[in-house]
Amino acid sequence: MNKVVLTQRFPRTKLRYKRTLGAIDSVGDHAIFYARAIGYIPKALFHYRRETIRLVAEISMGTGALAVIGGTVVIVGFLTLFTGGTIAVQGYSSLGNIGVESLTGFFAAFINVRIAAPVIAGIGLAATIGAGSTAQLGAMRVSEEIDALEVMAISSVPYLVSTRVVAGMISIIPLYAIAVIASFIASRFATVLIYGQSPGLYDHYFSTFLIPTDILWSFVQAIVMAIAVMMIHTYYGYTATGGPVGVGVAVGNAVRTSLIAVVTVTLLISLAIYGSSGNFNLSG
């Protein structure tokens, strides 16, 4: 009786209590799903090699009519290409205001590797392979195809989820290499050909401030982002409910969550590797 009275007198408190419990349950569901997905990776590599290879090709170059213009390589390449050009334009203009526009090569070597290229590549992954994976798995869930796999004694998590996580890890390495190269090319093109800076001057400051270990850690950051993006998007697709509308909601939730994960990974890795001081050194 007292519980009923308290519920009636404090409905907002009850609602907040339920939301808090729901949020805690959701975190637990995410953790269990991610642990299962990672734990089944050896099984996916051993039993579903052909499916993994197919997903690598689909993630990298796209399929069907979108194979030429819709592949993740093309999208991420264009994103980082224009990002590198923007960094050069803004860097040259801003540095020119204080008479040190010769340090534009420093902007390209420092900001592209540590911040711009990883974040833009992560956003591109979330918008392409991430959203696509959520839509695919969500459509399979609402049409009961995942349940059909379980009926046929095919474990759905390693076949559908772990294979996609592995494919994302494999695809991100050449994809991110293209992204970094595109950002470097765009920065040099904008600085040398558009603004007319001496190629030797640009290359001198670029090579001076480009630290090889920064590129290595940048690849590590991209791989961690790919794992986070793939696990988040496959979770929302795998657990989608409510028909086509529910699939759309799942895609939206997955994209929002993965974008938060991308910037969070960037912050944590930057703090872990470079520290609060930025660990600023010259090449060599």
Disulfide bonds with the S-S distance in Angstrom:
none
